[in-house]
Amino acid sequence: MRIISGTAKGRRLGEPANVTRPTSDRAREGIFSALTSSFGAFAGVKLLDLFAGSGAIGLEAISRGATEVDATDNNQAAVECCLKNYELVKQSGATGKFNIHKQSAK
């Protein structure tokens, strides 16, 4: 799994073992293509990522210029994975803030 576009393009993301079913690169590319086509650039966007898993959706948005992502997952391994992946994305120059909350999305 990798970041598709933006400042962290090509960065490989980790996945929490046996606790999630990550959104494929191809599916994420389609989602972000549709969002960009409908709403324009991600600069200044704030995003909510429920059932974050690896954080790939929110981190893709940060890589593309989102200013803030609030993510939630109730699994500790997923939360830790999100934090590690956020550090990878930050190393590539992304400046958005990524907040991960260990709680249910219910």
Secondary structure, 3 states (H helix, E strand, C coil): CECCCCCCCCCECCCCCCCCCCCCHHHHHHHHHHHHHHHCCCCCCEEEEECCCCCHHHHHHHHCCCCEEEEEECCHHHHHHHHHHHHHHHHCCCCCEEEEEECCCC
